[in-house]
């Protein structure tokens, strides 16, 4: 290979490398809907239109005031025997003011032994946190609690 050919090819590679990151792939991206998925839409998507029942079987534990919205502890416990015929099938945590109402979805089986979920979620401001529980018989239970977020979060 001649030295001149080498530098020509090196220059072409450098030019292409400089242009590719600047190229816009916006035409390939799916448009983002200006309407966010609210809690009612998320609940309907999960339940298939069934109306969830408010239940005392769900114990939703969240702080009344969260000093940092980026790490809000949430614990959901459901009183259930967790047998093969009667168990909690899934637990969903939803929030109203986040860009996506669905924070977390967890599927359970009787092998879990206890219907419990403990996690941390990010909240974009003061809002209600909702726990939606699906039982093995197809019923849906719901519980909610309001949280005041003082700083941080996604907003």
N, C-alpha and C positions, 0 to 999 in steps of 0.2 A: 504494500500500500504506500502510495506517495504521501509525503507530509502534507501537501496542499489538499489532497482529497480528505485526509483525516480531519483537518481543521474545518473544511466545508461541512462535513457530516456532523462534527461536534457542534458547529454553529447552528445547524438545522435542528438538532436535538435540543439545544438550549432554547431556541426560539419557540419550539413546540411546547417545551416544559413551562415556559413563562406564560404562554397563552392559555393552556388548558385550565389552570386554576381560576382564571378570570372569566371563563366561559360560564354563562348562565344556563342552568338546567331547569329554569322556572317553568318552561313549557311541559316538562315531564312530571312536575309535582301536581298532586291533586289539590284543588282549591280548598282552603280551610273555610268551613262554614262560619259565618259571622254569629250565628246563634249557637251558644254553648249548650251542652247536654245538661239540662236541669234535673233536679231530683225526681220529679214526677215522670219525666221521660225515661230516666234510668230505671226507676222502679217498674214501669210498664215493660221495659225491655227485658228485665230479669224475670218478672212474674208472668209475662205473656198476657197481661191485661187483668190478671186476678187481683182482687183487692186484699192487701195484707191486713191482718188483725193486730191491734195493739195488744201486747201480752205482758203479763208480769213474770213469765218464764224467762224473759231476757233481762239480764243484768248488764247494763251499759255503764262502764266506768270511765269517765273523762274528767279532767279538771274543769272547774267553773271558770277559772281564768288561766290562760296559757300565756306565759311571759314571752315565749318565742314560738311563732306560728310554724316555724320550719320543722320542729320536732315535738308534736303533741302526742302524748301517750294515750292509747285507747285500748281498753280491755272489754271483750264481750264474752259473757258466760251464759250458757243456755241450760236450763234444767231439763235434762233428757236422760232416759235410761241407756241410750246408745246400744240397743240390742239390734239384732238383724232385722227385726220387724218394725222398730220404732227408734229412729235416730235423726240427728241433724245432718242434712245433706250438704248444706252450704251456708256460709256466713258472708255477708256483703257489708262493707262500710262505705257510706256515701256522705258527701258534703255538698252544701248548696252553693257556695261562692267560688269554689275552685273552677278552673277552666273545664275540667272534666269531673262530673259529679261522683264517678266511681273511683274510690280511693283504693280499695282492695277487695278481691273476691277469693274466698278460700273454700275448697271442697273437702268434705269430711266423710269418713266411713265409720262403721261400728268399731273398727279396729283402733280408732283414736281413743276410745275409752271415755273421754270427757269432751264435751262440746265447749271449747274455749279457744279464744284468739286474743293474743296480746301483741300489739305492734305500735309503731309511731307513724303518724301521718303528717302531711304538710297542709296547713290551712291558710287560705288567702285573706283571712280577716275574721271578724266576729260572725258566727253563723251557727246553724244547727248541724250536728253530726247524727246520722241515722244508721242504725244497725238493722239490716234486713236478713231474716233467717228463713231458709227453706227446709221444711221437714220432709222425711221420707214418704209421707202420705200425700205430698203435693201441696200442703198448706204453707202459707207464708205468714210470718210473724214480724212485727216491726216495733222498734223503740227508738226514741230520739232524745237528745239533750243539747241544750244551747251552750256554746263556749265563747267566751270573750277573749279575743286575741289582742294583746297589747302592742307587740312589735313583730317585725319580720313577716314570715309567711311567703306566699307566692304573689302577693299583690304589691 
